[in-house]
Amino acid sequence: MRNFTLKAIKIFGINYEVVSTPETTQQDDGTILVVSRVRVTLGDRVITEASGCSTGETRANGHRAYNDAVAIAGTRATKRGVEAIVGAPIIEMIIKSVFGPPPVPSVDNRAIIDGLKIELTNAVRSGALEKTEARRYYDSLRPVADNTARILEIQAEILELINTRTSASDAAAT
């Protein structure tokens, strides 16, 4: 994605260059803050932008975290410089025009499954479900963990069964 965007920027006559080696600062929490400076030119306009990234922001460890922080800081500085010189979020426009709008954030299936596990446990404790039934429902969620629609169907089925049995036991108790 980064290389594509940088090539697209060149098409518009925008040039960029790293001004100096990245500056580093040791943080109190043990991470390293990396600051990169990039000079962006468009015709006779020149803008120098800086941006940083902490090694704590990366998903890597050790020396790889430092290298990732340098790359991220450079990318951020380049993006800021390009958008400042153009006066618009041009990079976002390029990405959207080629790849379409970003995907809609998905539902957190893991949270739904965890919530259902609690519901099933409580239903077993209250006597609304047998342990084997609860296990069968919980096991049916694993193969569809990435299928939100199916998880919601199973959730509705479980909650309906629990409510029906709870209502029936409440009616029998009165």
Stockholm file with secondary structure:
# STOCKHOLM 1.0

chainA/1-174         MRNFTLKAIKIFGINYEVVSTPETTQQDDGTILVVSRVRVTLGDRVITEASGCSTGETRANGHRAYNDAVAIAGTRATKRGVEAIVGAPIIEMIIKSVFGPPPVPSVDNRAIIDGLKIELTNAVRSGALEKTEARRYYDSLRPVADNTARILEIQAEILELINTRTSASDAAAT
#=GR chainA/1-174 SS CHHHHHHHHHHTTEEEEECSSCEEEECTTSCEEEEEEEEEEETTEEEEEEEEEEGGGSSCCHHHHHHHHHHHHHHHHHHHHHHHHHTSCHHHHHHHHHHCSCCCCCCCHHHHHHHHHHHHHHHHHHTSSCHHHHHHHHHHHGGGTTCHHHHHHHHHHHHHHHHHHHHHHHHHHC
#=GC SS_cons         CHHHHHHHHHHTTEEEEECSSCEEEECTTSCEEEEEEEEEEETTEEEEEEEEEEGGGSSCCHHHHHHHHHHHHHHHHHHHHHHHHHTSCHHHHHHHHHHCSCCCCCCCHHHHHHHHHHHHHHHHHHTSSCHHHHHHHHHHHGGGTTCHHHHHHHHHHHHHHHHHHHHHHHHHHC
//
